[in-house]
Amino acid sequence: MIQIENIKKRFDRLQVLDGVSLTINRPGIFAILGPNGSGKTTLLKSILGMVLPQSGNIQLNGESTLKEWKYRNQIGYLPQIARFPDNLSVREVIEMIKTIRSQPANEQPLIERFSLQDFLDKKLGNLSGGTRQKVNIVLTFMFDCELYILDEPTAGLDPVALIQLKDLIGAEKEKGKTFMITTHIMNLVEELSDEIVFLLDGKIYFKGSLEELKQKTGQQDLEHAIAQILQ
């Protein structure tokens, strides 16, 4: 599905991605991990076309994504910080995104799943951070996509909403969908991920299962395995 070949990206003197190559050719949940500044978000934004690499190539289903845009209709994206005008209501922003994407949307079950019925006519600027994140989740999942890119999706969520999000991800995975997720919540990675991709200094240090990472580092859990890498 995704073929990333020797991607390099520099911001001024900072080499953020330094020859990253990655292949994801099956459905599942892929956790993109690494310390701050390791290039995780830049990698995801390169796939989305929001960042243009200086060299290398990215293919989605065999077609290059560089200087293209239609392929984005196959992707659901939940950014780490989603910014919409504060004076829009929840209902208005949902309708706006539906108009922009011009794709069939199914938002009502998600509105009910995350208990947003009473917030539809409230302005975004008057919502708590957690409620805004629930709205962002609805905007991401109301379209039927084959790939979902989630950048710190649990930010601000209460325990009930977190359970609902994990159940939603699991249900979509069962339908054959692919996820690329960045998160600092290690128990979420241990619970959901099929493979871990660990970025370090702009390169892929490790790609494989949680058990393989434990064996590589000689640690019993993910948190200590990552600490071992960073020492």
C-alpha positions as CSV (number, residue, x, y, z in Angstrom):
1,M,0.0,0.0,0.0
2,I,2.7,2.5,1.1
3,Q,6.2,2.6,-0.4
4,I,8.5,5.2,0.9
5,E,11.9,5.3,-0.8
6,N,15.0,7.2,0.5
7,I,13.1,10.3,1.7
8,K,15.2,13.2,2.7
9,K,13.9,16.5,4.2
10,R,16.0,19.4,5.6
11,F,14.7,22.5,7.3
12,D,17.5,25.0,6.9
13,R,20.5,23.3,8.5
14,L,18.4,20.7,10.3
15,Q,18.2,17.3,8.6
16,V,14.9,16.0,9.8
17,L,14.5,12.9,7.5
18,D,17.8,11.4,6.3
19,G,17.1,8.6,3.8
20,V,14.0,7.1,5.3
21,S,12.7,4.0,3.4
22,L,9.6,2.2,4.6
23,T,7.2,-0.3,3.1
24,I,3.7,-1.0,4.5
25,N,2.0,-3.6,2.3
26,R,-0.7,-5.0,4.6
27,P,-3.6,-3.7,6.7
28,G,-2.9,-3.2,10.4
29,I,-1.9,-0.6,13.0
30,F,1.6,0.8,12.7
31,A,3.0,2.9,15.6
32,I,5.4,5.5,14.5
33,L,7.6,6.2,17.5
34,G,10.6,8.2,18.4
35,P,11.9,11.1,20.6
36,N,10.8,14.7,20.0
37,G,12.4,16.0,16.8
38,S,13.0,12.5,15.4
39,G,10.9,13.2,12.2
40,K,7.7,11.5,13.0
41,T,5.3,14.3,12.1
42,T,7.4,15.3,9.1
43,L,7.2,11.7,7.8
44,L,3.4,11.7,8.1
45,K,3.1,15.1,6.6
46,S,5.3,14.0,3.7
47,I,2.8,11.2,3.0
48,L,0.0,13.7,3.1
49,G,1.8,16.1,0.7
50,M,1.9,18.8,3.4
51,V,5.7,18.6,3.4
52,L,7.7,18.2,0.2
53,P,10.9,16.2,0.6
54,Q,14.0,17.3,-1.2
55,S,14.6,13.8,-2.6
56,G,13.1,10.4,-2.6
57,N,9.7,9.1,-3.6
58,I,6.4,8.1,-1.9
59,Q,3.9,5.8,-3.5
60,L,0.4,4.9,-2.4
61,N,-1.0,1.8,-4.1
62,G,1.7,2.0,-6.8
63,E,1.1,5.6,-7.7
64,S,3.5,8.4,-6.8
65,T,2.0,11.0,-4.4
66,L,4.5,13.8,-5.2
67,K,2.8,16.8,-6.8
68,E,-0.5,15.0,-6.7
69,W,-3.6,15.6,-4.5
70,K,-6.4,13.2,-5.4
71,Y,-4.9,10.3,-3.5
72,R,-5.6,12.3,-0.3
73,N,-9.2,11.2,-0.6
74,Q,-8.0,7.8,0.4
75,I,-6.6,9.1,3.7
76,G,-8.3,10.1,6.9
77,Y,-6.0,12.5,8.9
78,L,-6.2,13.5,12.5
79,P,-3.5,16.2,13.2
80,Q,-1.9,16.7,16.5
81,I,-3.5,20.2,16.7
82,A,-6.5,20.8,14.4
83,R,-7.3,24.5,13.9
84,F,-10.7,25.7,12.8
85,P,-12.3,29.1,13.3
86,D,-13.6,29.4,16.8
87,N,-16.8,31.1,15.7
88,L,-18.0,28.0,13.8
89,S,-20.3,25.6,15.5
90,V,-19.6,21.9,15.5
91,R,-22.4,21.4,13.0
92,E,-21.0,24.0,10.7
93,V,-17.4,22.6,10.7
94,I,-18.7,19.1,10.0
95,E,-20.7,20.5,7.0
96,M,-17.8,22.5,5.8
97,I,-15.5,19.5,5.8
98,K,-18.1,17.4,4.0
99,T,-18.4,20.1,1.3
100,I,-14.6,20.4,0.9
101,R,-14.1,16.6,0.5
102,S,-17.2,16.0,-1.6
103,Q,-17.3,12.4,-0.5
104,P,-20.0,10.4,1.2
105,A,-19.9,10.9,4.9
106,N,-21.4,9.1,7.8
107,E,-21.0,11.3,10.9
108,Q,-24.1,10.5,12.9
109,P,-22.9,7.2,14.4
110,L,-19.7,8.9,15.4
111,I,-21.5,11.9,17.0
112,E,-23.5,9.4,19.1
113,R,-20.4,7.3,19.9
114,F,-18.7,10.3,21.4
115,S,-21.8,11.9,22.9
116,L,-21.6,15.1,20.9
117,Q,-25.4,15.5,20.3
118,D,-25.6,18.4,22.8
119,F,-22.6,20.2,21.4
120,L,-23.6,20.4,17.7
121,D,-24.7,24.0,17.9
122,K,-22.0,25.2,20.2
123,K,-19.1,27.3,18.9
124,L,-15.7,25.5,18.8
125,G,-14.2,28.3,20.8
126,N,-16.4,27.5,23.7
127,L,-15.5,23.8,23.8
128,S,-13.0,22.1,26.1
129,G,-9.9,20.6,24.5
130,G,-11.2,17.1,25.0
131,T,-14.5,17.9,23.3
132,R,-12.7,19.6,20.4
133,Q,-10.6,16.4,20.0
134,K,-13.8,14.3,19.8
135,V,-15.0,16.6,17.1
136,N,-11.7,16.1,15.2
137,I,-12.1,12.3,15.5
138,V,-15.6,12.6,13.9
139,L,-14.1,14.7,11.1
140,T,-11.5,12.1,10.5
141,F,-13.6,8.9,10.6
142,M,-16.8,10.1,9.0
143,F,-15.2,9.3,5.6
144,D,-14.5,5.7,4.6
145,C,-10.8,5.7,3.9
146,E,-8.3,2.9,3.4
147,L,-5.5,4.7,5.3
148,Y,-5.8,6.7,8.6
149,I,-3.0,8.8,9.8
150,L,-3.4,9.8,13.5
151,D,-0.9,12.2,15.1
152,E,-1.3,12.0,18.9
153,P,-5.0,11.1,18.7
154,T,-5.6,10.6,22.4
155,A,-4.8,14.3,23.4
156,G,-7.3,15.5,25.9
157,L,-9.6,12.5,25.8
158,D,-11.3,11.3,29.0
159,P,-11.2,7.6,29.8
160,V,-14.6,6.9,28.3
161,A,-13.7,8.6,25.0
162,L,-10.4,6.8,24.9
163,I,-12.1,3.5,25.1
164,Q,-14.5,4.5,22.3
165,L,-11.5,5.6,20.2
166,K,-9.7,2.3,20.7
167,D,-12.9,0.4,19.9
168,L,-13.3,2.5,16.7
169,I,-9.8,1.9,15.6
170,G,-10.1,-1.8,16.2
171,A,-13.4,-2.0,14.3
172,E,-11.9,-0.2,11.3
173,K,-8.8,-2.5,11.4
174,E,-11.2,-5.5,11.2
175,K,-12.5,-4.0,8.0
176,G,-9.0,-4.1,6.5
177,K,-8.0,-0.5,7.1
178,T,-4.4,0.6,7.7
179,F,-3.4,3.0,10.5
180,M,-0.2,5.0,11.1
181,I,-0.3,6.4,14.6
182,T,2.1,8.6,16.6
183,T,1.6,8.7,20.4
184,H,3.5,9.0,23.6
185,I,1.0,6.7,25.4
186,M,3.0,3.5,25.5
187,N,0.2,1.3,26.8
188,L,-1.9,2.3,23.8
189,V,1.0,1.1,21.5
190,E,1.2,-2.2,23.4
191,E,-2.5,-2.7,23.2
192,L,-3.2,-1.9,19.6
193,S,-0.1,-1.9,17.4
194,D,0.8,-4.7,15.0
195,E,4.2,-3.2,14.2
196,I,6.4,-0.5,15.6
197,V,8.5,1.9,13.5
198,F,11.1,3.7,15.6
199,L,12.7,6.8,14.2
200,L,15.9,8.2,15.6
201,D,17.9,11.1,14.2
202,G,15.9,11.1,11.0
203,K,16.5,7.4,10.2
204,I,14.5,4.2,10.9
205,Y,16.2,2.5,13.8
206,F,13.8,-0.3,14.1
207,K,10.8,-1.8,12.3
208,G,9.0,-4.9,13.6
209,S,6.7,-6.3,16.3
210,L,6.7,-5.4,19.9
211,E,8.1,-8.8,20.8
212,E,11.0,-8.3,18.3
213,L,11.8,-4.9,19.9
214,K,11.8,-6.5,23.4
215,Q,14.2,-9.1,22.1
216,K,16.4,-6.6,20.4
217,T,16.7,-4.5,23.5
218,G,16.6,-7.2,26.1
219,Q,13.7,-5.5,27.9
220,Q,10.4,-6.8,29.2
221,D,8.1,-3.9,28.2
222,L,7.9,-1.2,25.6
223,E,8.7,1.7,27.9
224,H,12.0,0.2,29.0
225,A,12.8,-1.0,25.5
226,I,12.6,2.6,24.2
227,A,14.5,3.9,27.2
228,Q,17.3,1.4,26.3
229,I,17.4,2.7,22.8
230,L,17.7,6.3,23.9
231,Q,20.5,5.7,26.4
